[in-house]
Amino acid sequence: MSLIQDQRVELIAVSTLKPYSRNARSHSKAQVKQIATSIERFGFSTPHT
């Protein structure tokens, strides 16, 4: 059985999201703005397995 068959997508409100306290990566507000601008300009790509 493929793992992809066992996964599901849930739509949730952005306001319910909380930062993961043990995340090794953090970004300043300026960096987040740069990332958002880049995604708007070039799109977002997810690697396929």
Buried (B, 14 or more C-beta within 10 A) or exposed (E): EEEEEEEEEEEEEEEEEEEEEEEEEEEEEEEEEEEEEEEEEEEEEEEEE
